[in-house]
Amino acid sequence: AAADAAASGGGGIALAQGTLVPLNDASGTRFGLHPNLAPLQQVWANGDLGVLFNSGPLVQPMTQAQYRANRTARPFNLFSHDDQQEAWQSAIATSNSAIGWGGRLADQVRGMNSGSTVPMNISVAGNDVFLVGPVTQQYSVPTGGNFGLSGFGNNAQSTARRNAMQQLFALDTQKLLVKSAADVMSGAVNASAALNTVVNNAAAGVNASFTGMNTGLSNQLRAVARMVEGRSSLGLRRQIFFVSQGGYDNHQNQLVDQGNRFNDLGPSLRAFYNSMTAIGMQDSVTTFTMADFGRTLRVNDGGSDHAWGNHHFIMGGAVKGGTHGTFPNLALGGPDDTDRDGRWIPTVAVDQYAATLATWFGVPAADLPAVVPNIGRFATRNLGFFA
């Protein structure tokens, strides 16, 4: 989301105010969406779309003076794509981490899925840090097509070989590394058998919401929607999914490239929202965005550079629609800028964002530090974007 005033200083990448899709906020302030995000306007009107202003990785609350005086209090490798994506996914701003807050969240509520052979944390965008926990393992599935263990047919010989393999998995071996590998493979085989049917369900009720759509993001979200619809057959009461869309590192040609990405993002998010409504799950599913960082307000060669604070969508029937947080002062070199390029110092930490979502997901207040280890550095644990 962008304020009308964001055109100031935008130079060659500013959108004309008249092209924005208006979002009227309860405060009386007028905001606008990129025209290619127009499908989300109705979600906003329904009160099911929230926009969180100026969020990003923080070691601790930080002012401009503190930023300029103390480099050690800045996030690890600030402005680096990979490191800041990891900071968002791990909620650890001080160093690299192989554990994500989505994985730590799953560890806290894994008892709710007792008896299921299907992992709680599923990615349709490859492996990532976000879904990995100290105990929880992520599972990656494609958006369509058969997947799972290959080399087995439906005849008696194939069945016998598969049964023999499963018996080998169950052997009580003293070689812990071998046993661990067998447990992982056995779990993957069992999970793929169940998920294959659900992900490829051509008769799923959610399919109608994605009619005519065949983009990278829409295909990922269709697969997620099918898994949500098939949750009973999978034996799951809690699920965390990860989807991804790249292509926003626009140092040149930002107007066209970003517009093309939004032309996938807006319709895909709306289709997913519609699909959850169609199966009566709109109040039980929350969709939220993460990124590495925003972009500078200052333009360079038709594009922008790596920045810091960014605005994020939270969508679903449980969401308190409207704006949340504080919109930054857009003056270059102003009180919210790290320098003079329009890199906004976040006023909301990833930790607070994660803690709010974890609370909605069912984690008690006393257990939030297990999900977000550094939440104690921030005064507010709940940002109030749930109704």
N, C-alpha and C positions, 0 to 999 in steps of 0.2 A: 504494500500500500504506500502511496506517496501523497503528501500534502500538496495542495494547490501551489503553495509557496516554493515547492521543490524545484520549480522551473528556474528560479533565480540562481544564477551561477551554473546552470546546467549546460549552457552553450549549445554545442551541436547535438546533444543527445536529449535535450528537454522536449517533453511532449506539450503540445498546445493544450491549454487548460480546457478548452471546449471539447477535446477528444476523450477526456477522462470519464470513466463511469462513476457517477456520483455515489458516495456513501455518506449519508447524513448521520452524524454522531449525536448522542443525547446531550453532549455538552454544548451543542450548537455549532461546533467546528465542522467545516466541510472537508472531507477527504475524497480521494478519487483513486480508482483502480486503472491500471493499464487497460486499454480497450479490449485486448485479447483475453483479459480475465473477466470479461462481462458475464460469463455463465455463473460466476460466484455472487453476482449482485442479488439474486433471489435468495441464496443461502443467507446472506446478510439481512435481507428483508424479513426472513423467517426467524431471525434472532439466533441463528445457529452458527454464525461465523464471528470469531474474535480475531483481533489483530493486536499482537503484543509488540509494543514499540521498543526499539533500541536495546536489544538483548545480545549478549555475547559472553565469551569466556572471561572470567575475572578471578584473580587470586584473592581479592578482597575488594570492598567498595573503593572506588578510585575517583579522585577529582583530577582536573586538568593539571593543577599545581603538583599533585603527587605523581602524576604520570611523568611530568617533565623533570622532577627532582630525583626520582627513585626508579631506576631501570629494573631492579631486582623484584619489584612488586608487580611487574607486567607479566602477562601470560607467557609461557614457554614458546619461543619462536613465533612471536606475534607476527601476523601478516603472511605466514607460510601456509599454503593450501593444505598440505597433508597434516601438518601439526595442528592446525586450527580445526580441521574436520575431526581429528581425533579428540581434541579438547571438547568439542561439542558432544561427541558420542560417548566419551568417558566421564564427563563432568570432573575432569582433573586438569587444572590449568597450569600446574607447576612443572609437569614432566610428561613424557610419553607414557601411555598405559595400554596394556593388552586386554584390559577388562572394561566393559562398557556399563553405563548406568542402566540400560535396558536389561542386561544380564544380571546385574545385582538386584534389580527390581524383580525379575523372574525368580531369583533365589528366595526372595521373601514371601512369595505367594504360591510357590510350586506345589504346596500341599493341596491347593484347590483343584489340581488336575490329577489327583491320586488315581492310579490304575491305568492311566492312558499310556499307550506306547508311542504316541506322537509328541515330539518336542513342543514346548510352549513357544519358543522363539524361532520364527521362520523368516528367512530372507528370500525375496524373489529378485534380488539384485546382487547376488554373489556374496562372498564372505565380507564381514565388516566387524569393527570393534564393538559397536553398539550392543549387539545381541549376546556377547560373550560374558558369562558370569564366572565366579569362582567355582560354582557347581554346574550351572546351566550351560549346556552346549547349544550352539545355534545349528539350524538345519537349513540348507539352501536348496530351493527347488526352482525349476524352470517355469516359465509362464504358460507353457503348453507342450504337448507332445509326450509320449510315454517316457518315463524315467524310472530308475531303480536298478536292481541287479540284472545284468544281461547274461545271456548264455543259457537260460532255462526256458524250456517250452512247457506245454501242458500235458505231455505224455507221461506214462508211468515211470520211465527212466529219469526224466527231469525231476519229477516229484520226489523220487527216491534220493537223488543227489542233493536236492534242496533240504530234505529232512536230515540227511547225514551231516550237511554243513551246519544246520541249526544245532544238532547234537554236539558237534565239535565246539561251537560257541559256548555251550553250557558246561564244558568240562571244568572241573575245579583244579586249575593249574597253579603251581607255586610261582610261576614266572609272571610277576605282576604286570610287566609291560605287555606281555602277550595277552594276558587276561583283559587288560584295559583296552587293547586294540580290538579284541574279540567282542567286548561289550559295545564298543562304538559301532562296529560293523553290523552286529546283530540288531542294534537299535535302528540303524539306518535302513537295513533291509525291511524290518517290520514297519517303520514309518513310511517308507516309500510305497509299500503295497497299499496302505490306507490312503495316503495323500494323492497317489496317482489317479485314483478313481474320482476324488473330489475335485482336483485341479482341472481335470479334463471333462468335467460334467457338462455335456452339451445341453442338458435339460435343466440346468440350474435356473432358479427364479431370478437371479441377479443379472443374467445375460442380457435381458431386454434393455437394461439401462446403458449398456455399452454397444448397442446396435450401430454398425457402420464404423466403429472405432478400431484402429489397428496401429496405434503408435506405441512407442516403447513404454511410456508411463501408463497409458490406458490398459495395455496388456498386463502389466504388473498389478495394477489395481483390480482388474477383473479376476486375476488369480487369487488375490487376497479376499475379494468379495465372495468367491466360491468357497474358500476355506472357512470364512465366517459362517456362511450358510450351512456348510457341512459340519459344523462344530460338534453336533450331537453324535454323529457317526464316528468322529475322531475322539470322543470322550474328553473334550476340552471345555473348561469353564472360563479360563483366562488365556489370552493369546496376545503376543506382541509380534508385529510384522515390520519389516524394513523394505522400503522401495526407494528407488533413487533416480534422479534426473540430473545429468550434467550439462555442460556447455555454457556456463554463465561467466567464464573468465574472459570477459569481453574487453580487451585492451584496444581493439578497433572494431568498427562496424557494429557498435552496440545496439543501435536502434533496430536493425534488422535481426541480428542474432538473438537478442533478448526477446524481441517480439515473436520470433519463431518458437522459442521455448515456452513462452506464455501461451501460445496457441495450442500447445499440448497440455500444459499445466492446468489452465482454467477449465476446459471441457472435461479433462480426466478427473479432476477433483469433483466437479459437479456430477459426473456419471457415478462416481463411487458414493457420493452423498445420496443420490437417488436410489442406488442399489440397496443401501442400508435401510432407507425408508421403505422400499418395496418389501423387504423381509421382516420389517418391524424391529430392526436392530439399531435404529438411529440414536436412541438414548443410551445404548450400551457400547457404542464404538466412537472413539475420539481419534481424529486424524490431526497430526501436528507436523510442522515443518522444522527442519534443522538445516544449517548450512555451514560453510567455513567462516564467512564474514560478508559484510556489505561491500559496497563499492564507493570510491571517493566521489564527492560531489563535483570536484574539479575535473574537467574534461581534458583528455590528452589524445590527440590524433583520432577523434571519433569514438573514443572509448573511455574507460575509467580504470583506476588502479585498485589494488587490494586495500580494503579499509578494515573496519572492526565491527561496531554495533550495527545491527540489522533488525528488520521487522519480520515477524513470523505469524503465520496463520494457525489457528486452532479451530477445528470444525467438528460439529456433531450436536446431537440433541441435548446433551448434558452441558454444553458450552454456554456461558453467558455472552451473548453476542455484543459486539461493539469494540471499542478501543480500550486497551489496558496498558499501563505504564505511562511514561512521559516522552512525548515527541521531542527530539533534539532541536536545539537552536541551530538553524541552518546557515548562520553566518560563517563564512570561511574565516578561520582564526578566532571564532567566537568561543564562548565558555565551554562548549561541549566538544570542540575540535582538538585532536591531539597536536595539530600543527596549523597549516593553512590550506589543507587540501580537502577538508570535509571528511575526516575520519572520526566518526562520533565515538566517544568513550561510552561504553555501555552503562546504562543506569539499572539494568536488570541482569543478573548473572544466570548463566546456564544452570547453575546449582538450584536457583530458585524456580526456574522453569521446570526442571526435572522433579523437584520436590512437590510442586503443585500437581503435576501429572501423576506422580507416585501416590499421593494422597487420594486422588480420585480413583486410582486403580485398586485401592484397598489397603495400603500400607499404613499402620498406625504411626502417630507422631513420634513415638519413642523409637521406632525402627527406621526412621528416615535417614539417620547418619549411616546406616548400613548400605543405603542406596546412593546417597550423596554425601560422601565423607566430609566435605568441607562446608556443609550447609550452616554450621555453627558460626561461620564468619559473617553471615548475613542476617540482618535483623528480621526480615520477613521470609517465612517459609512458604506461605500460600499467597499467590498473586491474585487470587479472586476471579479467575476467568472461567470458573465453573458455577453454574446456577445453584 
